[in-house]
Amino acid sequence: MVEIPSNFIGDFKVGDNLVYNADVLRSLCAHNGDGRLNKFVVVRHCQVAEARL
């Protein structure tokens, strides 16, 4: 068994991920007047929920 360190990609902060995804989600919702971005909004919601877990 080989152990791979969890920081091989870089330091990851869950809080930063939540803030970034929330900002993107807010922007998508603001520009989704005609409903064309619904799929992207749902995907971002899922990413925020996953990061919270």
C-alpha positions in Angstrom: 0.0 0.0 0.0 1.3 3.4 -0.9 0.1 6.5 1.0 -0.5 9.6 -1.1 -0.4 12.9 0.8 -3.7 14.8 0.6 -1.8 18.0 -0.3 -0.3 16.7 -3.6 -2.4 19.2 -5.6 -2.0 22.1 -3.1 -3.5 23.3 0.1 -7.3 23.1 0.0 -9.6 25.0 2.2 -13.2 24.0 2.4 -14.2 27.5 3.5 -12.7 29.0 0.4 -14.5 26.5 -1.8 -17.8 27.3 -0.2 -17.3 31.0 -0.6 -16.2 30.6 -4.3 -19.1 28.4 -5.2 -21.6 30.6 -3.4 -20.4 33.6 -5.3 -20.6 31.8 -8.6 -24.1 30.5 -7.7 -25.3 34.1 -6.8 -24.0 35.4 -10.1 -25.6 32.6 -12.1 -29.0 33.2 -10.3 -28.7 36.9 -11.0 -28.2 36.3 -14.8 -30.8 33.5 -15.1 -33.8 35.6 -16.0 -34.9 33.4 -18.9 -34.0 30.1 -17.4 -31.2 29.2 -19.8 -28.7 28.6 -16.9 -30.9 26.3 -14.9 -28.6 23.3 -15.4 -25.6 25.3 -14.2 -27.5 26.5 -11.2 -28.4 23.0 -10.1 -24.8 21.8 -10.6 -23.5 24.7 -8.4 -26.1 23.9 -5.7 -24.9 20.3 -5.7 -21.2 21.5 -5.4 -22.1 23.7 -2.4 -24.0 20.9 -0.7 -21.0 18.5 -1.4 -18.5 20.9 0.1 -20.6 21.4 3.2 -20.6 17.6 3.8 
